[in-house]
């Protein structure tokens, strides 16, 4: 009996020691998980840089991105001097809205009956061609199958005029009102009203000629047979109007939209007049290379049947903004 006790004691002691070792391990683990958090190394966070390298987040400088807000471009303010170019290459001039004096005064001995009375007219803004429509421009409409060729391809002193490259920048002639109207429609414009034409020619103060009230002379315009035929458009720099329009006196008469009536002015609307609703003749303005100083006045009105065409008749166009 005594011999067996030591053996049992040995076994019991071994079990006790093993339990202590296990308990010690558990106590050690418990101290790590529940101990002072400051003793733990901080977890490392990462971000991917542009080079695909991985670096600690704390090492990357934080920047607030700058948002570039697009700057709006203001719409240009239109005024005298503003221009645009049409599909036919024509430079168009901007005429601002406002009032102007139209017609002649009763005491103006030069003024014809159909130019009276002089009256104030208000027009909306519009664009008008800087020059008369040229042979080259008109030829584009003919080539497109929209416009009819001029009734005659000559001019007063030239047997070859329309279709001749030498005269491409000269005004097209031998076109009637219907042909002129068709061209303006093709390029997205229209024939100017009488009021639009006169305002663009004389400005606001009622001047007698596009350049003012000085007597016409050969340096200002092509008139009174001083050249003897049409001239290239836009060459009389001193004769342009306050808006920059050329040849609104001389070179060729210009078709406008309105029907003619000698009694229209006394009863015409004060705002945006479009002329009588009907008539027999259409109005022509500006005089030609053949006419004298009386006929090239800005207020002078001529009239022809819409089917008339001559070597002194041309046109320019206008458009509403």
C-alpha positions as CSV (number, residue, x, y, z in Angstrom):
1,X,0.0,0.0,0.0
2,X,2.7,2.4,0.9
3,X,4.6,1.6,-2.3
4,X,1.7,2.7,-4.5
5,X,1.2,6.1,-2.9
6,X,4.4,7.7,-4.2
7,X,3.4,6.6,-7.7
8,X,0.0,8.2,-7.4
9,X,1.5,11.4,-6.0
10,X,3.8,11.6,-8.9
11,X,0.9,11.3,-11.4
12,X,-1.1,14.0,-9.4
13,X,1.8,16.3,-9.3
14,X,2.3,15.9,-13.1
15,X,-1.3,16.8,-13.8
16,X,-1.1,19.8,-11.5
17,X,2.0,21.1,-13.2
18,X,0.4,20.7,-16.7
19,X,-2.7,22.6,-15.6
20,X,-0.6,25.4,-14.3
21,X,1.2,25.7,-17.6
22,X,-2.1,25.9,-19.5
23,X,-3.5,28.5,-17.1
24,X,-0.4,30.6,-17.5
25,X,-0.7,30.6,-21.2
26,X,-4.3,31.7,-21.0
27,X,-3.5,34.4,-18.6
28,X,-0.8,35.7,-20.9
29,X,-3.1,35.8,-23.9
30,X,-5.7,37.6,-21.8
31,X,-3.3,40.3,-20.9
32,X,-2.5,41.1,-24.5
33,X,-6.1,41.4,-25.6
34,X,-7.3,43.4,-22.7
35,X,-4.2,45.3,-21.8
36,X,-3.3,49.0,-22.5
37,X,-4.2,49.9,-26.1
38,X,-1.5,52.5,-26.2
39,X,1.0,49.7,-26.1
40,X,-0.3,48.4,-29.4
41,X,1.2,49.5,-32.7
42,X,-1.2,51.7,-34.6
43,X,-2.8,50.0,-37.6
44,X,-1.3,51.1,-40.9
45,X,-3.7,52.5,-43.5
46,X,-2.8,52.6,-47.2
47,X,-3.7,54.6,-50.3
48,X,-2.7,53.9,-53.9
49,X,-0.6,56.6,-55.4
50,X,-0.3,57.5,-59.1
51,X,2.8,55.3,-59.4
52,X,0.8,52.3,-58.0
53,X,3.0,52.2,-55.0
54,X,1.4,51.6,-51.6
55,X,2.2,54.2,-49.0
56,X,0.9,55.0,-45.5
57,X,-2.1,57.4,-45.7
58,X,-0.6,59.6,-43.1
59,X,2.3,60.4,-45.4
60,X,0.1,61.7,-48.2
61,X,-0.6,65.5,-48.0
62,X,-4.3,66.2,-48.1
63,X,-5.2,68.8,-50.8
64,X,-8.6,70.4,-51.5
65,X,-9.2,70.1,-55.2
66,X,-9.8,73.4,-57.0
67,X,-13.0,73.3,-59.1
68,X,-12.6,75.5,-62.2
69,X,-16.1,76.9,-62.9
70,X,-16.4,77.8,-66.6
71,X,-16.6,81.5,-67.1
72,X,-19.6,82.5,-69.2
73,X,-18.8,84.6,-72.3
74,X,-21.1,87.6,-72.5
75,X,-23.0,88.2,-75.7
76,X,-21.3,90.9,-77.7
77,X,-23.2,94.2,-77.6
78,X,-24.4,95.1,-81.1
79,X,-24.1,98.7,-82.3
80,X,-23.0,100.9,-85.1
81,X,-19.9,99.3,-86.5
82,X,-21.0,95.7,-85.9
83,X,-20.8,93.4,-88.9
84,X,-21.5,89.9,-90.0
85,X,-20.9,88.0,-93.2
86,X,-23.6,86.3,-95.1
87,X,-23.5,82.9,-96.9
88,X,-22.8,84.7,-100.1
89,X,-19.8,86.5,-98.6
90,X,-21.6,89.8,-98.3
91,X,-20.7,91.9,-95.3
92,X,-23.8,93.1,-93.5
93,X,-24.0,96.2,-91.3
94,X,-25.9,96.5,-88.1
95,X,-28.4,99.4,-87.8
96,X,-29.6,99.8,-84.2
97,X,-33.3,100.4,-83.4
98,X,-34.5,103.9,-82.9
99,X,-36.0,107.0,-84.6
100,X,-34.9,108.8,-87.7
101,X,-36.2,111.6,-89.9
102,X,-37.7,110.2,-93.2
103,X,-38.7,112.3,-96.2
104,X,-38.3,115.9,-97.2
105,X,-39.6,119.1,-95.5
106,X,-42.3,121.2,-97.2
107,X,-39.9,124.1,-97.6
108,X,-37.3,122.0,-99.3
109,X,-37.6,123.1,-102.9
110,X,-35.8,119.9,-104.1
111,X,-38.3,117.6,-102.4
112,X,-40.9,116.0,-104.7
113,X,-44.5,115.6,-103.6
114,X,-44.2,111.9,-102.8
115,X,-41.3,112.7,-100.4
116,X,-43.5,114.7,-98.1
117,X,-44.2,115.3,-95.3
118,X,-40.9,114.7,-93.5
119,X,-41.8,112.6,-90.5
120,X,-40.3,110.7,-87.6
121,X,-40.1,106.9,-88.0
122,X,-39.2,104.3,-85.5
123,X,-37.5,101.1,-86.7
124,X,-36.5,97.9,-85.0
125,X,-32.8,96.9,-85.4
126,X,-31.8,95.3,-88.7
127,X,-28.9,94.3,-90.8
128,X,-28.3,95.8,-94.3
129,X,-25.7,94.8,-97.0
130,X,-22.6,97.0,-97.1
131,X,-22.6,97.1,-100.9
132,X,-24.9,96.3,-103.8
133,X,-25.0,92.6,-104.7
134,X,-22.3,91.8,-107.2
135,X,-22.1,89.8,-110.3
136,X,-20.1,87.1,-108.5
137,X,-22.5,86.8,-105.7
138,X,-25.5,86.7,-108.0
139,X,-23.9,84.0,-110.1
140,X,-23.8,81.7,-107.1
141,X,-27.6,81.8,-106.9
142,X,-27.8,81.2,-110.7
143,X,-25.5,78.2,-110.3
144,X,-27.7,76.8,-107.5
145,X,-30.6,76.8,-109.9
146,X,-32.6,79.4,-107.8
147,X,-32.0,82.6,-109.6
148,X,-32.5,83.6,-113.2
149,X,-29.6,84.9,-115.2
150,X,-29.7,88.7,-115.8
151,X,-31.8,89.7,-118.8
152,X,-28.7,91.0,-120.5
153,X,-25.1,90.1,-119.8
154,X,-23.6,93.4,-121.1
155,X,-23.4,96.9,-119.5
156,X,-23.7,100.3,-121.0
157,X,-20.2,100.4,-122.4
158,X,-19.2,96.7,-122.1
159,X,-20.4,93.9,-124.3
160,X,-19.2,91.3,-121.8
161,X,-20.1,92.2,-118.2
162,X,-22.0,89.5,-116.2
163,X,-19.9,86.3,-116.2
164,X,-16.7,88.2,-117.0
165,X,-14.2,87.8,-114.2
166,X,-13.0,91.4,-114.7
167,X,-16.3,92.6,-113.4
168,X,-17.1,90.1,-110.6
169,X,-17.1,92.8,-107.9
170,X,-19.3,95.2,-109.9
171,X,-23.1,95.4,-109.2
172,X,-25.3,93.0,-110.9
173,X,-27.7,94.8,-113.3
174,X,-30.6,93.8,-115.6
175,X,-32.4,92.2,-112.7
176,X,-36.1,93.0,-112.1
177,X,-37.7,93.2,-108.7
178,X,-38.8,89.6,-108.7
179,X,-35.2,88.4,-109.4
180,X,-33.8,90.6,-106.7
181,X,-36.4,89.4,-104.2
182,X,-35.6,85.7,-105.1
183,X,-31.9,86.3,-104.5
184,X,-32.4,87.9,-101.1
185,X,-34.6,85.0,-100.1
186,X,-32.0,82.4,-101.2
187,X,-29.3,83.9,-99.0
188,X,-31.7,84.2,-96.0
189,X,-32.3,87.9,-96.3
190,X,-34.9,90.1,-97.9
191,X,-35.2,93.4,-99.8
192,X,-35.1,96.3,-97.4
193,X,-38.1,98.4,-96.8
194,X,-38.0,102.0,-98.0
195,X,-37.6,103.1,-94.4
196,X,-34.8,100.7,-93.7
197,X,-33.0,101.8,-96.9
198,X,-33.4,105.5,-96.1
199,X,-32.2,105.2,-92.5
200,X,-29.1,103.2,-93.6
201,X,-28.4,105.9,-96.2
202,X,-28.9,109.1,-94.3
203,X,-28.6,108.3,-90.6
204,X,-30.6,109.9,-87.9
205,X,-30.4,113.6,-88.6
206,X,-32.0,113.9,-92.0
207,X,-28.9,114.4,-94.1
208,X,-29.5,114.9,-97.8
209,X,-26.8,112.5,-98.9
210,X,-25.1,109.5,-97.3
211,X,-21.9,111.5,-96.5
212,X,-23.9,114.5,-95.2
213,X,-25.1,117.7,-96.9
214,X,-22.1,118.6,-99.0
215,X,-22.6,118.9,-102.7
216,X,-22.0,115.7,-104.6
217,X,-18.7,115.4,-106.5
218,X,-16.7,112.7,-108.3
219,X,-14.7,111.8,-105.2
220,X,-17.9,110.8,-103.3
221,X,-19.9,108.7,-105.8
222,X,-20.3,107.4,-109.3
223,X,-23.0,109.7,-110.9
224,X,-23.7,112.1,-113.7
225,X,-21.8,110.1,-116.3
226,X,-18.5,111.0,-114.7
227,X,-17.5,107.4,-115.2
228,X,-20.0,106.5,-117.9
229,X,-20.9,103.0,-116.5
230,X,-21.0,101.0,-113.3
231,X,-18.0,100.9,-111.0
232,X,-16.7,98.3,-108.6
233,X,-18.7,98.4,-105.4
234,X,-17.2,99.9,-102.2
235,X,-14.5,102.1,-103.7
236,X,-15.9,105.5,-102.7
237,X,-14.7,105.5,-99.1
238,X,-15.6,109.2,-98.5
239,X,-19.1,108.6,-99.7
240,X,-20.2,105.9,-97.3
241,X,-23.0,106.5,-94.8
242,X,-22.7,106.8,-91.1
243,X,-23.3,103.0,-90.8
244,X,-20.6,102.2,-93.3
245,X,-22.8,101.4,-96.3
246,X,-21.3,102.1,-99.8
247,X,-22.9,103.3,-103.0
248,X,-26.2,104.4,-101.5
249,X,-25.9,107.3,-103.8
250,X,-25.0,106.6,-107.4
251,X,-23.7,103.5,-109.2
252,X,-27.1,101.7,-109.6
253,X,-30.6,102.3,-108.5
254,X,-31.6,99.8,-105.8
255,X,-34.9,97.9,-105.6
256,X,-36.6,98.0,-102.2
257,X,-39.5,96.0,-100.9
258,X,-42.3,98.6,-101.0
259,X,-45.0,99.3,-103.5
260,X,-44.9,103.0,-104.5
261,X,-47.7,105.5,-103.7
262,X,-47.5,109.3,-103.8
263,X,-49.9,109.5,-100.9
264,X,-48.4,107.0,-98.6
265,X,-46.2,109.3,-96.4
266,X,-49.0,111.3,-94.8
267,X,-50.7,108.1,-93.6
268,X,-47.8,105.7,-93.1
269,X,-47.3,104.0,-89.7
270,X,-44.8,105.7,-87.5
271,X,-43.3,102.4,-86.5
272,X,-41.7,99.9,-89.0
273,X,-43.7,100.9,-92.1
274,X,-43.7,98.3,-94.9
275,X,-45.4,100.4,-97.6
276,X,-48.8,100.1,-99.2
277,X,-50.4,96.6,-99.3
278,X,-50.6,96.7,-103.1
279,X,-49.7,98.8,-106.1
280,X,-48.5,98.8,-109.7
281,X,-44.8,99.9,-109.3
282,X,-42.1,99.0,-106.8
283,X,-39.8,101.7,-105.3
284,X,-36.2,102.2,-106.3
285,X,-33.7,104.3,-104.3
286,X,-30.3,105.9,-104.6
287,X,-29.8,107.0,-108.2
288,X,-27.3,105.6,-110.6
289,X,-24.1,106.4,-112.6
290,X,-26.4,108.1,-115.1
291,X,-28.2,110.5,-112.7
292,X,-27.5,114.0,-111.5
293,X,-27.3,115.3,-107.9
294,X,-31.0,115.7,-107.6
295,X,-31.7,112.0,-108.2
296,X,-29.0,110.7,-105.8
297,X,-30.6,112.4,-102.7
298,X,-31.4,110.0,-99.9
299,X,-35.0,111.0,-99.9
300,X,-35.6,110.6,-103.7
301,X,-38.1,107.9,-104.7
302,X,-38.2,106.3,-108.1
303,X,-40.7,103.7,-109.2
304,X,-40.7,100.9,-111.9
305,X,-42.9,97.9,-112.7
306,X,-41.6,94.8,-110.9
307,X,-40.8,93.2,-114.3
308,X,-38.6,96.1,-115.5
309,X,-34.9,95.7,-115.8
310,X,-32.2,98.1,-117.1
311,X,-28.5,98.6,-117.0
312,X,-28.9,101.1,-114.2
313,X,-30.9,98.8,-111.8
314,X,-29.5,96.6,-109.0
315,X,-30.2,95.9,-105.4
316,X,-28.9,95.1,-101.9
317,X,-30.6,93.0,-99.2
318,X,-31.4,93.4,-95.5
319,X,-32.4,91.0,-92.7
320,X,-34.1,91.1,-89.3
321,X,-31.8,90.0,-86.4
